[in-house]
Amino acid sequence: MRARLRDYLETVWNQGRADLAGRYLAEDLIQHNPNLPDGRTPVAEFVDGFRKQVPQGRFEIRRLAADGDLVFTHSHFTAHEGDPGMAVVDVFRVAEGLIAEHWDVKENVPETTAGGHPIV
């Protein structure tokens, strides 16, 4: 399950292969991202548009964990070389080998932190 989620982020998001979304996403995907409606098709359409606007955009998974039917990724997203980027946490519920539900949270990477530790 973990390898499948790693492959999903690399293939669909980093390579922009929205045409392969059906390999990873349930048709009736439940979406908790406030900017996307439910379903596989809205994600694929979003990825297509996103890749046109941000062709160098990339998610680098820093941490990945699973608990039952949930998989969690903690990624560093950058829009282009030199971009400080965003820390992104995605939570995926997997059912019958497909992503059936998705939540995400994100935060811009600050130049410094009070503790001196990076956020990704």
Backbone torsions as a table, in degrees:
resi	resn	phi	psi	omega
1	MET	NA	-41.4	-179.8
2	ARG	-64.1	-43.7	-179.9
3	ALA	-63.1	-36.6	179.9
4	ARG	-64.4	-40.2	179.1
5	LEU	-69.3	-38.2	175.9
6	ARG	-60.9	-43.8	179.2
7	ASP	-64.3	-39.6	178.4
8	TYR	-59.3	-50.0	-178.3
9	LEU	-64.5	-40.2	180.0
10	GLU	-68.0	-48.3	-173.4
11	THR	-74.6	-55.4	-174.3
12	VAL	-74.9	-48.5	-174.3
13	TRP	-85.0	-53.9	-175.3
14	ASN	-72.5	-37.5	179.8
15	GLN	-92.3	-10.6	178.8
16	GLY	71.8	27.4	-178.2
17	ARG	-88.8	63.6	179.0
18	ALA	-61.4	-23.5	177.6
19	ASP	-64.6	-16.3	179.5
20	LEU	-100.7	10.0	-177.9
21	ALA	-56.6	-32.4	-179.5
22	GLY	-63.9	-19.8	175.9
23	ARG	-72.5	-21.2	-170.8
24	TYR	-120.5	-32.0	-171.4
25	LEU	-109.1	135.2	173.4
26	ALA	-65.9	145.3	179.7
27	GLU	-59.4	-35.9	-178.7
28	ASP	-102.3	35.3	178.7
29	LEU	-45.0	131.7	174.4
30	ILE	-91.6	122.0	-172.7
31	GLN	-112.0	123.4	177.6
32	HIS	-100.6	-2.2	173.3
33	ASN	-68.2	125.8	-174.1
34	PRO	-67.6	-10.8	-177.6
35	ASN	-100.5	-0.9	-178.2
36	LEU	-128.3	137.1	173.5
37	PRO	-78.3	170.8	177.9
38	ASP	-64.2	156.6	173.1
39	GLY	110.0	156.7	177.9
40	ARG	-69.6	-43.4	-174.6
41	THR	-58.3	-44.8	178.9
42	PRO	-60.7	-34.6	178.1
43	VAL	-66.7	-47.8	-179.7
44	ALA	-59.5	-43.2	178.9
45	GLU	-65.0	-38.8	178.5
46	PHE	-63.8	-45.8	-180.0
47	VAL	-59.2	-44.6	178.5
48	ASP	-56.8	-49.2	179.7
49	GLY	-66.7	-40.8	-179.7
50	PHE	-61.6	-45.9	-178.4
51	ARG	-65.1	-30.8	176.5
52	LYS	-69.5	-36.9	-179.2
53	GLN	-81.5	-33.7	-174.9
54	VAL	-131.0	69.8	-173.6
55	PRO	-64.1	-24.4	179.3
56	GLN	-94.9	2.0	-178.3
57	GLY	-57.8	139.3	-175.9
58	ARG	-151.1	135.6	171.6
59	PHE	-99.2	124.6	174.0
60	GLU	-110.0	110.4	-179.1
61	ILE	-70.8	125.1	177.7
62	ARG	-100.2	-33.3	179.4
63	ARG	-142.8	145.5	179.7
64	LEU	-147.4	130.6	-179.2
65	ALA	-143.3	157.6	178.4
66	ALA	-132.9	147.4	176.1
67	ASP	-145.4	104.5	-177.4
68	GLY	64.1	-124.7	-179.2
69	ASP	-92.5	10.1	179.5
70	LEU	-106.9	138.5	173.9
71	VAL	-125.1	135.1	-177.3
72	PHE	-117.9	132.5	172.6
73	THR	-122.4	140.1	174.3
74	HIS	-117.5	110.5	-171.8
75	SER	-121.3	158.8	170.5
76	HIS	-108.2	113.6	177.9
77	PHE	-97.9	131.1	172.9
78	THR	-126.4	140.6	-178.6
79	ALA	-84.9	-27.5	-178.3
80	HIS	-165.1	167.4	179.1
81	GLU	-58.3	133.4	-179.7
82	GLY	89.2	-9.1	178.6
83	ASP	-73.2	127.4	176.7
84	PRO	-64.4	-27.1	170.8
85	GLY	81.0	-163.0	-178.5
86	MET	-132.7	146.4	167.4
87	ALA	-88.1	129.1	-177.0
88	VAL	-128.4	130.3	172.6
89	VAL	-114.4	122.5	175.8
90	ASP	-112.3	138.8	174.2
91	VAL	-120.0	125.3	-178.5
92	PHE	-120.2	133.0	169.4
93	ARG	-101.2	128.4	-176.9
94	VAL	-108.5	133.8	176.8
95	ALA	-137.7	129.7	179.3
96	GLU	53.4	38.6	175.6
97	GLY	80.0	1.7	-179.5
98	LEU	-122.2	153.4	174.8
99	ILE	-70.6	117.6	-175.4
100	ALA	-104.3	-19.5	-177.4
101	GLU	-155.1	147.2	-175.6
102	HIS	-143.8	135.6	171.9
103	TRP	-127.1	151.8	172.8
104	ASP	-151.9	152.8	174.2
105	VAL	-137.7	148.7	-179.0
106	LYS	-145.1	154.8	-179.7
107	GLU	-147.5	135.1	175.9
108	ASN	-62.3	141.0	178.2
109	VAL	-75.9	120.2	179.9
110	PRO	-79.9	160.1	176.8
111	GLU	-64.5	-39.4	179.6
112	THR	-138.9	162.9	174.4
113	THR	-128.5	154.8	-177.9
114	ALA	-57.6	-38.0	-178.5
115	GLY	-89.3	-7.7	-179.2
116	GLY	80.9	8.4	-178.4
117	HIS	-102.4	140.1	178.1
118	PRO	-68.3	155.2	179.7
119	ILE	-90.1	-7.2	173.2
120	VAL	-129.5	NA	NA
